[in-house]
């Protein structure tokens, strides 16, 4: 049976704001609903109860996508925790099955949403034209997922260009940059992995 609907669980509102623009470009006609939390800790705290709820009613044509930031966590440890929660909730994961009959996929943003912006600098410049075009050619920004302190680095670049002098407004940025993002050109590896999974659902 083909996938008809995707439930997306995210840790904070700026990710929701970005995905509202990105997901239709990747999922095509598949419907989706995004559920946000106040922070990563809250998502992790509530995840098992939410997944247990899904396990009692979820149609076979639905899939669940859980997206969390790595932040300073060890990626393998965080992924194992997410997989364990899904297992305890009696739902099959893409990692465990390796095939198409999974119900949940866990995806980790390395290290934060702002890495996706560095990965598609043309989208950032479309929303904020004063930022330098040369940012992706600078060594410290060349590999989006390797940038340390991603949101702080992004805020620094934006402030140098005259934006957000009072501090980065993350939801505002997501709403401004998201519509310009092209999933095919993004250089963030974690973004590519997420989109690859979503493209599989849309086939």
Order of alpha helices (4+ residues) and beta strands (2+ residues): beta-alpha-beta-alpha-beta-alpha-alpha-beta-alpha-alpha-alpha-alpha-alpha
